Amino acid sequence: MKLTHLNLSFSSFYGVIPTEIFHLSKLVSLDLSGVTYSLRLPKLSQHVFNKHSQNLTKLRYLHLDEVDLSSVAPGSSLNLSSTLISLSVGDTGLQGRFPNDVFRLPFLQKLSLTTNIQLRGNLPNSNWSSSLRFLDLSLTNFSGQLPDAVSDLRCLNVLDLSFTSFSGKLPDKIGNLRYLNVLDLSMTYFTSSIPTSLRNCTNITSLDLAAFNLPQLSALDFSENQFEGLIPYQVSGLSNLLSLDLCDNFLDGRVPSWLFTLPSSASLDLSNNKLTGPIEEFHQPGSVTFVSLLNNQIQGSILNSMFELLNLTDLDLSFNNLSGIVKPETCPSSKI
């Protein structure tokens, strides 16, 4: 059989995957991915995988997302071809410890292990695949620190570690990832300050730091980039933040009220984005002195609580769609 590409994804294929597929020794690409709304998923047994996966010596792309791999040991992936380029096994029920050597496959460009909550592992300290472009470990039980070796992945476009148990500090040289487009560290246990080198990642279009615990962070400046999407509705661990500058990006959605309640914040610049409204009234106003929402698409009434910011001296709401009346006596010390 000379078949080189087999794609049965999204075809309602279910049941035990037949061993005959592994006799297709010329296969370069195999995609048996299931669908999230199906209750009948294809299943691969440990016995079949161990005995026959070594036949696929030419395999470069293996996508088994939502295939039931609950009985397959993660270490079995080492039986695959060393020339593998893409391995995607998200939401498969994999459990146990994932082998570090997979990260060292010399030609590996994509590795997706997402939504395997019983899959444990950590990241190797050296000898990563230098060609890795896409790494998604979200919703797994990976833990430990993010090693300095990650900073050497110069081709990396996507790094998603959300909803994992990673902790400690981010590598100081993470800014070496100049081709990074997506960085998601939400719902992790990183506690150090964000390295200043991250400003070098000028190609980032999606950055998610929600629930990122940064108690010592005093300034966060991601201005004049290409960030898009929503500002997190809730955050924690920013008690010492003095300055937040997200101007000149493509952020949209509402302006969350927590921005005005940070206890130490002095400057807030969200100008020149695509933010909408209305802004919700907030309680326990913070210490902010400078607020710029210039040139967005915010609509609704001007907040009464905005003028409860007792330290506010500069407020720019121009070029929006706000309405209402501002009485001078409401804000005697402000420059509006």
URFENJO-V253860 format. One line per field, one symbol per residue. ss: DSSP state (A for helix, B for strand, O for the rest). phi: phi as a letter, one per 20 degrees, with the letter a starting at -180 (. if undefined). burial: # if it has 24 or more other C-alpha atoms within 12 Angstrom, else .. Layout:
# URFENJO-V253860
ss->???
phi->???
burial->???
This chain:
# URFENJO-V253860
ss->OOOOBBBOOOOOOOBBOOAAAAAOOOOOBBBOOOOOOOOOOBBOOAAAAAAAAAAOOOOOBBBOOOOBOOOOOAAAAAAOOOOOOBBBOOOOOOOBBOOAAAAAOOOOOBBBOOOBBBBBBOOOOOOOOOOOOBBBOOOBBBBBOOOAAAAAOOOOOBBBOOOOBBBBOOOOOAAAOOOOOBBBOOOOBBOOOOOAAAAAOOOOOBBBOOOOOOOOOOBBBOOOOOOBBBOOOOOOOOOOOOBBBOOOOBBBBBOOAAAAOOOOOOBBBOOOOBBBOOOOOOOOOOOOOBBBOOOOOOBBBOOOAAAAOOOOOBBBOOOOBBBOOOOAAAAOOOBO
phi->.dfdcccdfldmfbnffffgfeeefegdcccdgecfeeedefccegfffffdfffefdfdccccgmefdfeefgffffffffefdccccfldngboeefffffdgfdfdcccdgmcfdedrcdfeamfffefdcccdflcdfbneefgfgfeefefdccddflcdfbndfgfefffefefdcccdflddfceffgfffffefefdcccdgmeecfefdbcccflccfcoefgfcbbmdfdfebcccflccfcnfeffffedffdfdcccdflccfdbfeffcdlfedgdcccdglccfcoeffffgeeffefdcccdflccfcpddegffcfdedd
burial->....#..##...##..#...##.##.#########.....######.###.##.################.############################.#####.##################...################.#######################.###########################..#################..################..##################.########################.###...###############..##..############..#.#...........#.#
